[in-house]
Amino acid sequence: MSETAKTPADFWFDPLCPWAWMTSRWMLEVEKVRPVEVRWQVMSLAVLNEDKLDELPENYRELLATAWGPVRVCIAAEQQHGSEVLGPLYTALGTRLHNRGLDRTRETLVDALEEVGLPAELADAADSDAYDAQLRASHKEGIDLVGQEAGTPVIAVPGHDGEQIAFFGPVVTPAPKGEEAAKLWDGTLMVASIPGFYEIKRTRTQGPIFD
């Protein structure tokens, strides 16, 4: 990789996940302080959990029932308007769902679409399975890299010999900024460069802090 080339970071998200939202805001900060290009991809909590609904708490099952709409809209936007719309659309959706706490309604979807210059009709995809094959393919790509035990977010970065190494996370709150963001990114690349490295984890003691 040349000195001017940007390091690719593939980022799989579901707009409903607050932890993925926090990590995505960190990645946007990383783009400001390191030569990095984030390539946004869609995964689905609904797809991830569809075979184990009976094992989940009722409140989480209720959440998943509303999870199809936003990811379907994201995939429809990508298919019709190109992958470059995913980042701005994710920001518009996440700001409404997380920072502003708006409901997952058609009105919220339309408002986000219109903010980034996309047609409101894309909101129709929320109640359609027309793009579910593409959604499942995008989800599978991320999960195949990271493994079946992971959720969202998934980040894939170059490993020691250039192959993609994927991790769940990093899970962090609030989203680091400036040099703190840079240090976390540098650490992510460092652990990805170690063959055989798999996991660091501790219990979360604080919820997402949106700023």
C-alpha positions as CSV (number, residue, x, y, z in Angstrom):
1,M,0.0,0.0,0.0
2,S,1.4,3.4,-1.0
3,E,1.9,6.2,1.5
4,T,-1.0,8.1,-0.1
5,A,-3.4,5.1,-0.2
6,K,-6.2,5.0,2.3
7,T,-6.7,1.9,4.5
8,P,-10.0,0.3,3.8
9,A,-12.4,-0.4,6.7
10,D,-15.5,-2.3,5.9
11,F,-18.2,-1.6,8.4
12,W,-21.4,-3.6,8.7
13,F,-24.3,-2.0,10.6
14,D,-27.9,-2.3,11.4
15,P,-29.4,1.2,11.9
16,L,-31.3,0.0,15.0
17,C,-28.3,-0.9,17.1
18,P,-27.1,1.9,19.4
19,W,-23.7,0.3,19.9
20,A,-23.1,0.1,16.2
21,W,-24.1,3.8,16.0
22,M,-21.5,4.7,18.6
23,T,-18.8,2.8,16.8
24,S,-19.8,4.3,13.5
25,R,-19.4,7.8,14.9
26,W,-15.9,6.8,16.0
27,M,-15.1,5.6,12.5
28,L,-16.2,8.9,11.0
29,E,-13.8,10.6,13.4
30,V,-11.0,8.2,12.4
31,E,-11.4,9.3,8.8
32,K,-10.5,12.8,9.9
33,V,-7.3,11.8,11.7
34,R,-6.0,8.8,9.8
35,P,-5.9,7.9,6.0
36,V,-8.9,5.6,6.2
37,E,-11.8,5.0,3.9
38,V,-14.9,3.5,5.5
39,R,-17.0,1.3,3.2
40,W,-20.4,1.0,4.7
41,Q,-22.3,-2.4,4.5
42,V,-25.6,-3.5,5.8
43,M,-26.3,-6.4,8.2
44,S,-29.5,-7.3,9.9
45,L,-30.3,-8.0,13.5
46,A,-33.6,-9.5,12.3
47,V,-31.7,-12.0,10.0
48,L,-29.1,-12.7,12.7
49,N,-31.8,-13.7,15.2
50,E,-34.5,-15.2,13.1
51,D,-33.7,-18.8,14.0
52,K,-33.5,-18.2,17.7
53,L,-36.5,-16.0,18.4
54,D,-37.9,-18.4,21.0
55,E,-34.8,-18.0,23.1
56,L,-35.0,-14.2,23.2
57,P,-36.7,-12.0,25.8
58,E,-40.1,-10.7,24.7
59,N,-39.0,-7.1,24.6
60,Y,-36.1,-8.0,22.2
61,R,-38.5,-10.0,20.0
62,E,-40.7,-6.9,19.8
63,L,-37.7,-4.8,18.8
64,L,-36.7,-7.3,16.1
65,A,-40.3,-7.2,14.7
66,T,-39.6,-3.6,13.7
67,A,-36.0,-4.2,12.6
68,W,-36.7,-5.2,9.0
69,G,-37.9,-1.8,7.8
70,P,-34.7,0.3,8.2
71,V,-32.3,-2.3,6.8
72,R,-34.6,-3.0,3.8
73,V,-34.7,0.8,3.0
74,C,-30.9,0.9,3.3
75,I,-30.4,-2.0,0.9
76,A,-33.0,-0.6,-1.5
77,A,-31.2,2.8,-1.5
78,E,-27.9,1.0,-2.2
79,Q,-29.3,-1.1,-5.0
80,Q,-30.9,1.8,-6.7
81,H,-28.5,4.7,-6.1
82,G,-25.1,3.1,-5.3
83,S,-23.1,2.2,-2.2
84,E,-22.0,5.8,-1.7
85,V,-25.4,6.7,-0.3
86,L,-25.2,4.3,2.6
87,G,-23.0,6.4,4.8
88,P,-25.1,9.6,4.6
89,L,-28.3,7.6,4.9
90,Y,-27.1,5.8,7.9
91,T,-26.1,9.1,9.6
92,A,-29.5,10.5,8.8
93,L,-31.3,7.5,10.2
94,G,-29.1,7.0,13.2
95,T,-29.4,10.7,14.2
96,R,-33.2,10.4,14.3
97,L,-33.4,6.9,15.9
98,H,-30.7,7.4,18.5
99,N,-29.8,11.0,19.2
100,R,-33.4,12.3,18.7
101,G,-35.2,9.1,19.9
102,L,-37.8,9.1,17.1
103,D,-40.0,6.1,16.5
104,R,-39.2,3.7,13.7
105,T,-42.1,4.9,11.5
106,R,-42.5,5.6,7.8
107,E,-42.4,9.3,8.6
108,T,-38.9,8.9,10.2
109,L,-37.7,6.9,7.2
110,V,-39.0,9.4,4.7
111,D,-37.5,12.3,6.6
112,A,-34.1,10.7,6.6
113,L,-34.3,9.8,2.9
114,E,-35.3,13.4,1.9
115,E,-32.4,14.9,4.0
116,V,-29.8,13.1,1.9
117,G,-31.6,13.7,-1.4
118,L,-33.1,10.3,-1.9
119,P,-36.6,9.7,-3.1
120,A,-39.3,9.2,-0.4
121,E,-40.6,6.2,-2.3
122,L,-37.7,4.2,-1.1
123,A,-39.5,4.0,2.2
124,D,-41.9,1.5,0.5
125,A,-39.1,-1.0,0.7
126,A,-39.6,-1.2,4.5
127,D,-42.7,-3.4,4.0
128,S,-41.5,-5.3,1.0
129,D,-39.2,-8.4,0.6
130,A,-38.1,-7.3,-2.8
131,Y,-34.5,-6.7,-1.7
132,D,-34.3,-9.4,1.0
133,A,-32.0,-11.5,-1.1
134,Q,-29.5,-8.7,-1.4
135,L,-29.9,-7.9,2.3
136,R,-29.2,-11.5,3.3
137,A,-26.2,-11.6,0.9
138,S,-24.7,-8.4,2.5
139,H,-25.4,-9.7,6.0
140,K,-23.8,-13.1,5.1
141,E,-20.6,-11.4,3.8
142,G,-20.0,-9.8,7.1
143,I,-20.9,-12.7,9.3
144,D,-18.8,-15.1,7.2
145,L,-15.8,-12.9,8.0
146,V,-16.4,-12.5,11.7
147,G,-18.2,-15.8,12.7
148,Q,-21.6,-16.7,13.8
149,E,-21.1,-15.6,17.4
150,A,-21.0,-11.9,16.6
151,G,-23.6,-9.2,16.1
152,T,-23.4,-5.6,14.9
153,P,-21.1,-3.7,14.4
154,V,-18.7,-5.8,12.4
155,I,-15.5,-4.1,11.1
156,A,-13.1,-5.8,8.7
157,V,-9.6,-4.3,8.3
158,P,-6.3,-5.5,6.6
159,G,-4.4,-8.1,8.6
160,H,-0.7,-8.9,8.6
161,D,-0.6,-10.1,5.1
162,G,-3.4,-7.9,3.7
163,E,-6.3,-10.3,4.1
164,Q,-9.4,-9.0,5.8
165,I,-9.6,-9.6,9.5
166,A,-13.0,-8.9,11.0
167,F,-14.0,-8.1,14.5
168,F,-17.2,-7.5,16.4
169,G,-16.9,-3.9,17.7
170,P,-15.0,-2.2,19.1
171,V,-17.8,-1.4,21.5
172,V,-17.2,2.0,23.0
173,T,-19.1,4.9,24.6
174,P,-18.9,7.8,24.1
175,A,-17.4,7.8,20.6
176,P,-13.8,8.8,20.9
177,K,-12.6,11.9,19.2
178,G,-9.4,13.4,17.9
179,E,-6.2,11.6,19.2
180,E,-8.3,9.2,21.3
181,A,-10.1,8.0,18.1
182,A,-6.7,7.7,16.4
183,K,-5.2,5.6,19.2
184,L,-8.2,3.2,19.2
185,W,-7.9,2.8,15.4
186,D,-4.1,2.2,15.6
187,G,-4.8,-0.4,18.2
188,T,-7.4,-2.1,16.1
189,L,-4.9,-2.4,13.2
190,M,-2.3,-3.6,15.6
191,V,-4.3,-6.5,17.0
192,A,-5.5,-7.4,13.5
193,S,-1.8,-7.7,12.5
194,I,-1.3,-10.5,15.0
195,P,-2.0,-14.0,13.6
196,G,-4.2,-15.9,16.0
197,F,-5.6,-12.9,17.9
198,Y,-9.3,-13.2,18.5
199,E,-10.8,-11.4,21.4
200,I,-10.6,-8.9,24.2
201,K,-13.7,-8.3,26.3
202,R,-15.1,-6.9,29.5
203,T,-18.5,-6.3,31.0
204,R,-20.3,-3.1,30.0
205,T,-21.0,-0.9,32.9
206,Q,-22.4,2.1,31.0
207,G,-25.0,2.6,28.2
208,P,-24.5,4.4,24.9
209,I,-23.8,8.1,25.3
210,F,-25.0,10.1,22.3
211,D,-23.4,13.4,21.6
